[in-house]
Amino acid sequence: MTQQFYVSPEQLMKDRADFARKGIARGRSVVVISCADGIALVAENPSPSLHKIGEIYDKIAFAAVGKYNEFESLRQAGVRYADVRGYSYDREDVTARGLASVYAQSLGAVFTAEQKPFEVELAVAEVGHTQSEDHLYRLTFDGSIADQNGFVVMGGLAEQVAETVAGGWNADLDLAGALRLAVKALAADKEVDALPGTAVEAAVLDRSPESGRGSRRAFRRLRAEEITQLLAGEA
Amino acid sequence: MQDPSAGHVATQATSSFIEHLQRSRPELLPFTQALPAGQIPPAPHATTIVALSYPGGVLMAGDRRATMGNVIASRHIEKVFPADEYSVMGIAGTAGLAIDITRLFQVELEHYEKIEGTRLSLDGKANRLGAMIRGNLPMAMQGLAVIPLFAGFDQTAGVGRLFSYDVTGGRYEELEHHSVGSGSVFARGALKKLWRPNLTEDEAVAVAVEALYDAADDDSATGGPDPVRQLWPVIYTVNRAGARRVPERELAAIAGSIVESRAVAGREA
């Protein structure tokens, strides 16, 4: 007969949280920075096809760290949620706040009810007309949600990276400046000064895509050569 | 949002927005309701669409009229829409359904692009639209038919291509030019005379406006250029750079010169 040991709820939750935290810390970091031109999303990711950053809707993007299969399924669920909502109501009724709270509920439910919690951390970003209307939400594996100002750093040695970003961030940064800061911060836990353009994946939510590109979709993935070019501009 | 637990996600994995709606929110689809027996009250109908190709691209134009029996239901309706960055579609038939089908098709293409990280091929888009029109067949049998015209730039082949559909969802690739809707017979006649190889994009726009002018001349359900209300056809061009709406200013000038040249000729059409 197998013995059933009593485990206190505190211990159970703590074990789960430690498990998830360990998984997330093993990965590499992602930085999301609000800047004058929009919101820059930068991830250390050598793969050109397995993305950590994705488009959710017109003005909403997604970034994640942790296990690829888990955050990819969350990203797809987010795209479905946003598209259904935008189709049944209107495009402007899809907001990052709504999406983030649905993510928070899913993550929270899985954390308490499933065999194992998600080993992921998510950022949901929505670009506004002005910088004060930008929204950055950070969601952790247990479903907690935080509304962050200016920037979000997740995964890997997040604290070290966040320190560098906090040191260099100001609201007047342009896209190239934000990108340079992010790349410098991502290298904070390494020996090198900054990562090469090919080792990062980057995308931007343009602040005014209608006038710039004639598209209501603000999300734009930056190609490797664009990243290198932006990084190379006056340092 | 669906339950993101592991097994569920795998079975739910689809890149199609329509499939997703069929599973989770079928009531949102424009064409799944079974209609009860009876007469459908009059509803607005969208009329003529013309499309033609030119070297390096393709364009689509639609007049601005919707009719309900003998009444003009709308003078402002727009019947040509960008489907995505590199394709456009125009619709003829029951306006209410057609506009919803267009909206659904736009989301379908964008959804695929976001989920898969790459665009559908032009043939893939054309087939997808065919499947949607077939889905609407039960409605068409009740008299609520929707007939689209689809055009896009094929990036692998580097040419503009044009597809027409029948009510059963049959997809046919058209060469040179095509038109659908109540005024299409007259527009086709005009296109046959006006279209020629090696049209420039500007010339092609003028040909489309003139074909619609001829359609409006003989078909009461097609609206001609309206200088009183400053209403001109809606025209989208698609080329290597993507879909672009031709600005009103240009269309006003083109329509003006067509009316002028015909008035000068002083003949019966």
Boltz contact constraints between the chains, C-beta under 6 A:
constraints:
  - contact:
      token1: [A, 55]
      token2: [B, 114]
      max_distance: 6.0
  - contact:
      token1: [A, 73]
      token2: [B, 4]
      max_distance: 6.0
  - contact:
      token1: [A, 73]
      token2: [B, 9]
      max_distance: 6.0
  - contact:
      token1: [A, 74]
      token2: [B, 4]
      max_distance: 6.0
  - contact:
      token1: [A, 76]
      token2: [B, 115]
      max_distance: 6.0
  - contact:
      token1: [A, 77]
      token2: [B, 1]
      max_distance: 6.0
  - contact:
      token1: [A, 77]
      token2: [B, 2]
      max_distance: 6.0
  - contact:
      token1: [A, 77]
      token2: [B, 4]
      max_distance: 6.0
  - contact:
      token1: [A, 79]
      token2: [B, 114]
      max_distance: 6.0
  - contact:
      token1: [A, 79]
      token2: [B, 115]
      max_distance: 6.0
  - contact:
      token1: [A, 80]
      token2: [B, 20]
      max_distance: 6.0
  - contact:
      token1: [A, 81]
      token2: [B, 1]
      max_distance: 6.0
  - contact:
      token1: [A, 83]
      token2: [B, 17]
      max_distance: 6.0
  - contact:
      token1: [A, 83]
      token2: [B, 107]
      max_distance: 6.0
  - contact:
      token1: [A, 83]
      token2: [B, 111]
      max_distance: 6.0
  - contact:
      token1: [A, 87]
      token2: [B, 107]
      max_distance: 6.0
  - contact:
      token1: [A, 88]
      token2: [B, 28]
      max_distance: 6.0
  - contact:
      token1: [A, 102]
      token2: [B, 1]
      max_distance: 6.0
  - contact:
      token1: [A, 106]
      token2: [B, 4]
      max_distance: 6.0
